[in-house]
Amino acid sequence: METRFPYGKTFLIGFGFFGISIIWPLFNSLIPPMLEDLGLSAFLVGFILTWDNIINMFVQPWVGSLSDQTRTRFGRRKPWLMVGAPLASVFFILVPFVRENFILIALAILGTNIGMAIFRAPTIAYLGDLFKPADRSKANGVINLMGGLGGAVALFAGGALYKLGVPLPFIVGSGVMLIAILIVLLYVREPDVDAIETRQEKEPGLRENLTQVLTGPDRGGLYLLGAIFCWFVGWNAMEAFFTIYARNVLDIDVGTGTQMLTAFAATLILFSIPSGLIATRFGRKPTIIMGLGGMLVGLIAGFFIRDQTLLLITLAIMGAFWALVNINSLPMVYDLGGKASIGALTGLYYFSSSAAAITGPILAGWFIDRTGHTSIWPFSGLFLLLAGLLMSMIQTQKSPT
């Protein structure tokens, strides 16, 4: 007998992602102007914004492995949430109060990054702990919806709070994150360790995964990973420098610039389910290429637009096209890889996106220092174009199921 999907439990777990997603939009939109006010170049601002991704590449796998071995009366994952979330919130609250001193704000940023890295992997692990393989895609959709809502709430409310007082979005954001994590701690029941089926074979490392993709007969996976890297470089750069661009070019305050990004996040959420339906009808490759094309047109238009309302509409349209790309990228990895290489390609998917999150802000910052703030639009557009070209080189694709 088929059991009903546990939507209630899934939404409770989704509060973990909601809490995580509250912090990062505030971090990426409010901290760059503070760093610029200290006289830092765009290159250095971009470099500092990559610290979290550099830390994630090393800390998250280590913490995830340690949480597998953790045995407490609270469970395996919860102790890490109980340590990481309060640590991140304390340092995040400190950021606006020490923003006039580079050493202190750097330490506050670093502490926030470490705290977030400590509890992110154990939170993600609930997807594997609590759901059957057949239910994980549906569960991941609900969880990502919660994350998207968290991001939209953070951008809109954070921008409004920033206008009332610079520390307010940091204090309120940290409080909301702690409440969300507390819901997970109180209401998510971890399974008995003995009841969890553990894999006997050792997971291949990055080197083995990369070798498998490079030496395989089908280059489609390699082109797809390259495209994923390029489109995340383009959008991560735009996200990192948009509020600085808004302040310096459009003469819009940081709070309003942060709120403008809510339009992008809102349409991304609204078009998440439709983008999957479109891909089912027309195929994932053409759907992603259509999304990249729409994003590219939006970036070209954004370069010329100076009216705040028109730019807001443009960002909203771009969010819909971004959904076509973002929602279908990992499923397409599964389409191209086949059962023998899904693990390898999935691991490399996350490595590619993390590497892009490091590369994008640094490279864009270097470019902006030499060409000006308006160059963020063609910079991002170039990488979206490269992503589209790589997608067009993929010759085969299985029909989505």
C-alpha positions in Angstrom: 0.0 0.0 0.0 1.4 3.4 -1.0 1.9 5.8 1.9 1.1 9.5 1.7 3.9 11.8 1.3 4.7 13.5 4.7 4.3 17.1 3.8 4.0 18.2 7.5 7.3 16.7 8.4 8.9 18.1 5.2 7.8 21.6 6.0 9.2 21.3 9.5 12.6 20.2 8.1 12.3 23.1 5.6 12.5 25.5 8.5 16.2 24.6 8.7 16.7 25.8 5.1 14.4 28.8 5.8 16.8 29.8 8.6 19.9 29.4 6.5 18.3 31.4 3.6 17.5 34.3 5.9 21.1 35.0 6.6 22.8 34.8 3.2 20.7 37.4 1.3 21.3 39.9 4.1 25.0 39.0 4.2 25.5 39.4 0.4 23.5 42.6 0.0 24.3 44.6 3.2 27.9 43.8 3.9 29.5 44.8 0.5 28.6 48.5 1.0 30.1 48.4 4.5 33.4 47.0 3.1 33.4 49.6 0.3 32.9 52.4 2.9 36.2 51.2 4.5 38.0 52.0 1.3 38.4 48.5 0.1 38.6 47.9 -3.7 35.8 45.9 -5.4 38.4 43.1 -5.8 38.9 42.8 -2.0 35.2 43.1 -1.4 34.6 40.2 -3.8 37.4 38.2 -2.1 35.9 38.6 1.4 32.5 37.5 0.1 34.1 34.2 -1.0 35.3 33.3 2.4 32.1 31.4 3.2 32.5 29.2 0.0 36.1 28.5 0.7 35.3 27.5 4.3 32.3 25.4 3.0 34.5 23.4 0.7 36.6 22.2 3.6 34.5 22.5 6.8 31.1 21.1 5.5 32.5 17.7 4.3 34.4 17.3 7.6 31.4 18.3 9.8 29.1 16.1 7.7 31.3 13.1 8.3 31.6 13.9 12.0 27.9 14.2 12.3 27.5 10.7 10.9 29.6 9.4 13.9 28.0 11.7 16.5 26.0 9.9 19.2 24.1 11.9 21.8 20.7 11.9 23.4 19.7 14.7 21.0 20.7 12.6 18.0 23.4 12.9 15.4 22.6 16.1 13.6 21.0 18.3 16.3 24.2 19.0 18.4 25.8 20.6 15.3 22.7 22.8 14.8 22.8 23.7 18.5 26.4 24.9 18.2 26.6 26.4 14.7 23.4 28.5 14.6 24.0 30.5 17.9 27.6 31.0 16.9 26.7 32.3 13.5 24.0 34.6 14.9 26.3 36.2 17.5 28.9 37.0 15.0 26.4 38.2 12.4 24.8 40.6 15.0 28.3 42.0 15.7 28.9 42.9 12.0 27.1 46.3 11.9 28.5 47.4 15.3 32.2 46.9 14.2 31.8 48.0 10.6 34.1 51.0 11.0 37.1 48.7 11.9 38.4 46.4 9.2 40.0 43.9 11.5 36.9 43.5 13.7 34.4 43.3 10.8 36.6 40.7 9.1 36.6 38.6 12.3 32.8 39.0 12.6 32.4 37.9 9.0 34.7 35.0 9.5 32.9 33.9 12.6 29.5 34.1 10.8 30.9 31.9 8.0 32.3 29.3 10.3 29.1 29.1 12.4 27.0 28.7 9.2 29.3 26.0 7.9 29.1 24.0 11.1 25.3 23.4 10.9 24.6 23.5 7.1 25.8 20.0 6.2 23.9 18.3 9.2 20.8 20.2 8.2 21.1 19.0 4.6 21.7 15.4 5.8 18.1 15.2 7.1 17.0 14.8 3.4 18.9 11.5 3.3 18.1 10.5 6.9 14.3 11.0 6.9 13.1 10.3 3.4 13.0 7.2 1.2 14.9 7.6 -2.1 11.7 7.8 -4.1 10.5 10.7 -2.0 13.7 12.8 -1.9 13.0 14.8 -5.1 9.6 15.9 -3.8 11.0 16.6 -0.4 13.8 18.6 -1.9 11.3 20.7 -3.8 9.4 21.6 -0.6 12.6 22.3 1.2 13.9 24.6 -1.5 10.5 26.4 -1.6 11.0 27.1 2.1 14.6 28.3 1.4 13.3 30.6 -1.4 10.7 32.1 0.9 13.3 32.8 3.5 15.5 34.5 0.9 12.6 36.7 -0.3 11.5 37.6 3.2 15.1 38.5 4.1 15.6 40.8 1.1 12.3 42.7 1.5 12.2 43.0 5.3 15.9 43.4 5.6 15.9 46.4 3.2 13.1 48.1 5.1 14.8 47.5 8.5 18.1 48.8 7.2 16.5 52.2 6.5 15.3 52.3 10.1 18.7 51.4 11.5 21.7 49.6 10.1 22.0 47.0 12.9 18.2 46.0 12.7 18.3 43.5 9.8 21.3 41.8 11.4 19.6 41.5 14.8 16.1 40.5 13.4 17.6 38.2 10.8 19.6 36.3 13.4 16.6 36.1 15.7 14.4 34.6 12.9 17.1 32.1 12.0 17.4 31.0 15.6 13.6 30.6 15.8 13.6 28.5 12.6 16.4 26.3 13.8 14.6 25.9 17.2 11.5 24.6 15.4 13.7 21.9 13.8 15.3 21.1 17.1 12.0 20.7 18.9 9.8 19.1 16.3 12.0 17.1 13.9 12.6 13.6 15.2 15.8 12.0 14.1 15.6 8.3 13.2 17.3 5.6 15.3 20.9 5.2 14.1 20.4 1.4 13.9 17.5 1.9 11.5 19.4 3.9 9.0 20.8 2.0 6.1 24.4 2.9 5.7 26.3 2.5 2.5 29.2 0.0 2.7 31.2 1.3 -0.2 33.3 4.3 0.3 32.1 7.3 -1.7 34.6 8.3 -4.4 36.5 11.5 -3.8 36.7 14.6 -6.0 39.7 13.2 -7.9 37.9 9.9 -8.7 34.8 11.8 -9.7 36.6 14.1 -12.0 38.6 11.3 -13.6 35.3 9.5 -14.3 33.8 12.5 -16.1 37.0 13.4 -18.0 37.6 9.8 -19.3 34.0 8.9 -20.0 32.8 8.4 -23.6 30.1 11.1 -23.3 31.4 14.7 -22.9 27.9 16.0 -22.1 28.5 15.9 -18.4 31.7 17.9 -18.7 30.0 20.5 -20.8 27.1 20.7 -18.4 29.4 21.2 -15.4 31.2 23.9 -17.3 27.9 25.6 -18.0 26.9 25.3 -14.4 30.1 27.0 -13.4 29.7 29.8 -15.9 26.1 30.7 -15.0 26.8 30.7 -11.3 29.9 32.9 -11.8 27.6 35.3 -13.7 24.8 35.5 -11.2 26.9 35.3 -8.0 28.9 38.3 -9.3 25.7 40.3 -9.9 24.2 39.4 -6.5 27.4 40.4 -4.7 27.8 43.8 -6.3 24.2 44.9 -7.1 23.7 47.0 -4.0 27.0 48.8 -4.6 26.0 49.4 -8.2 22.6 50.7 -7.1 24.2 53.1 -4.6 27.0 54.4 -6.9 25.2 54.5 -10.3 21.5 54.8 -9.6 21.9 56.8 -6.3 19.6 54.3 -4.5 20.3 53.7 -0.9 21.4 50.2 0.2 18.1 49.3 1.8 16.1 50.0 -1.3 18.7 48.2 -3.4 18.3 45.1 -1.2 14.5 45.3 -1.5 14.8 45.5 -5.3 16.4 42.0 -5.4 13.2 40.7 -3.8 11.5 41.0 -7.2 14.0 38.5 -8.6 13.6 36.1 -5.6 9.8 36.3 -5.7 9.4 35.3 -9.4 12.0 32.6 -8.9 9.7 31.1 -6.3 6.6 31.6 -8.4 8.1 29.9 -11.4 9.8 27.0 -9.7 6.9 24.6 -10.3 6.1 25.9 -13.8 9.7 25.6 -14.9 9.6 21.9 -14.1 6.4 21.5 -16.1 7.9 23.4 -19.1 11.0 21.1 -19.0 8.8 18.0 -18.9 7.0 19.2 -22.1 9.9 20.6 -24.1 13.0 18.9 -22.5 15.5 20.2 -19.9 18.2 21.3 -22.3 16.0 23.7 -24.4 14.4 24.9 -21.2 17.7 25.8 -19.6 18.9 27.5 -22.9 15.7 29.5 -23.0 16.3 30.6 -19.4 19.9 31.6 -20.1 18.7 33.5 -23.2 16.1 35.4 -21.1 18.7 36.2 -18.4 21.1 37.4 -21.0 18.5 39.8 -22.5 17.7 41.1 -19.0 21.4 41.7 -18.3 21.8 43.6 -21.6 18.7 45.7 -20.7 19.9 46.3 -17.2 23.1 47.9 -18.5 21.1 50.7 -20.1 18.2 51.1 -17.6 18.5 53.9 -15.1 14.8 54.1 -14.0 14.2 52.3 -10.7 10.7 51.0 -11.7 11.9 49.6 -15.0 14.9 47.9 -13.4 12.6 46.3 -10.8 10.4 44.9 -13.6 13.5 43.7 -15.4 14.7 41.9 -12.3 11.3 40.2 -11.8 11.4 38.9 -15.4 14.9 37.7 -14.9 13.9 35.8 -11.8 11.3 33.8 -13.9 14.0 32.9 -16.5 16.5 32.0 -13.8 13.9 29.5 -12.5 14.1 27.7 -15.9 17.9 27.4 -15.4 18.2 26.7 -11.6 15.4 24.3 -11.1 16.3 22.0 -14.0 20.1 21.9 -13.7 20.5 19.1 -11.2 17.8 17.0 -12.8 19.6 17.4 -16.1 22.8 16.2 -14.4 20.9 13.0 -13.6 19.6 12.7 -17.1 23.1 12.8 -18.6 24.9 10.8 -16.1 23.1 7.5 -16.0 23.0 5.3 -12.9 26.7 4.5 -13.0 27.8 8.1 -12.8 25.1 10.0 -10.9 27.2 10.1 -7.7 30.2 11.4 -9.5 28.3 14.1 -11.4 26.3 15.2 -8.3 29.5 15.7 -6.3 31.0 17.7 -9.1 27.8 19.7 -9.5 28.2 21.0 -6.0 31.9 21.5 -6.5 31.3 23.5 -9.7 28.7 25.8 -8.0 31.0 26.3 -5.0 34.0 27.1 -7.2 31.8 29.6 -9.1 30.7 31.3 -5.9 34.4 31.8 -5.1 35.4 32.9 -8.6 32.5 35.2 -9.5 32.9 37.9 -6.8 36.7 38.0 -7.0 36.9 38.2 -10.8 34.0 40.6 -11.0 35.6 42.8 -8.3 38.9 42.9 -10.2 36.9 43.8 -13.4 34.9 46.6 -11.7 38.0 48.2 -10.2 39.3 48.7 -13.8 36.1 49.5 -15.7 33.6 50.9 -13.3 30.4 49.7 -11.5 28.2 49.5 -14.7 30.5 46.8 -16.1 28.9 44.2 -13.7 26.1 43.8 -16.3 28.3 42.9 -19.3 30.5 40.8 -17.0 27.6 38.7 -15.9 26.2 38.6 -19.4 29.5 37.2 -20.8 29.4 34.2 -18.4 25.7 33.6 -19.1 26.6 33.6 -22.9 29.4 31.1 -22.3 27.0 28.9 -20.3 24.6 28.9 -23.2 27.4 28.0 -25.7 28.4 25.1 -23.5 24.8 23.9 -23.2 24.5 24.0 -27.0 27.5 21.6 -27.2 25.6 18.8 -25.3 24.5 16.4 -28.0 22.4 13.9 -26.2 19.8 14.1 -23.5 17.4 11.6 -22.1 13.7 12.5 -21.8 12.9 13.7 -18.3 10.7 11.5 -16.2 
